[in-house]
Amino acid sequence: MDSLFMILHVIVTVALIIVVLLQEGKDPGLKGIAGSTPDGDSFFNRNSGRTKASMLSKMTATLAVLFLITTVVLCVLNA
């Protein structure tokens, strides 16, 4: 049982690292010099739930919760 959760924990950890590295930064780059904002950074954006950034954000949150759960389970099993 302990080894099963350890393997699951390693898989979740690697997946979380990959998803975080795939995300783009919020920095506007050279567009920030002129004071403009990125085109897709609107609160009223229609496709905000279907964009790559939104999908990666949801995956990050899900993997973070799974990481927390597997960490707690491993701590309880090893106590």
C-alpha positions in Angstrom: 0.0 0.0 0.0 2.8 2.4 0.9 4.7 1.7 -2.4 1.4 2.3 -4.4 1.0 5.8 -2.9 4.7 6.5 -3.3 4.5 5.7 -7.0 1.3 7.8 -7.3 3.0 10.6 -5.5 5.9 10.6 -7.8 3.7 10.6 -10.9 1.6 13.5 -9.5 4.8 15.4 -8.7 6.3 15.0 -12.1 3.0 16.0 -13.8 2.6 19.0 -11.6 6.2 20.2 -12.5 5.5 19.7 -16.2 2.1 21.6 -16.1 3.6 24.5 -14.1 6.5 24.8 -16.6 4.1 24.8 -19.6 2.3 27.9 -18.3 3.1 31.2 -19.8 4.0 34.2 -17.7 1.7 37.2 -17.1 4.4 39.6 -18.1 3.4 41.6 -21.2 7.0 41.8 -22.4 7.7 44.7 -24.7 4.0 45.5 -24.9 4.2 46.7 -21.3 6.4 49.7 -22.3 3.5 51.3 -24.2 1.0 50.5 -21.4 -1.1 48.1 -23.4 -2.6 45.0 -21.9 -2.6 41.5 -23.5 -5.6 40.8 -25.7 -6.8 37.7 -23.8 -6.5 39.2 -20.3 -10.1 40.5 -20.1 -12.6 39.5 -17.4 -15.4 39.3 -19.9 -13.6 37.2 -22.4 -16.0 34.7 -24.0 -13.7 31.7 -24.4 -12.0 32.1 -21.0 -12.9 28.5 -20.0 -11.6 27.0 -23.2 -8.2 28.6 -23.6 -4.9 26.8 -23.1 -4.1 29.0 -20.1 -7.4 28.3 -18.4 -7.0 24.5 -19.0 -3.5 24.6 -17.6 -4.6 26.6 -14.6 -7.4 24.0 -13.8 -4.9 21.2 -14.2 -2.5 22.9 -11.9 -5.1 23.2 -9.2 -6.2 19.6 -9.6 -2.7 18.3 -9.4 -1.9 20.5 -6.4 -4.8 19.0 -4.5 -3.8 15.5 -5.5 -0.2 16.3 -4.4 -1.5 17.4 -1.0 -3.7 14.3 -0.6 -0.9 11.9 -1.5 1.5 13.7 0.9 -0.9 13.5 3.8 -1.6 9.8 3.1 2.1 9.0 2.9 2.6 10.8 6.2 -0.2 8.9 7.9 1.1 5.6 6.5 4.6 6.2 7.7 3.6 7.4 11.2 
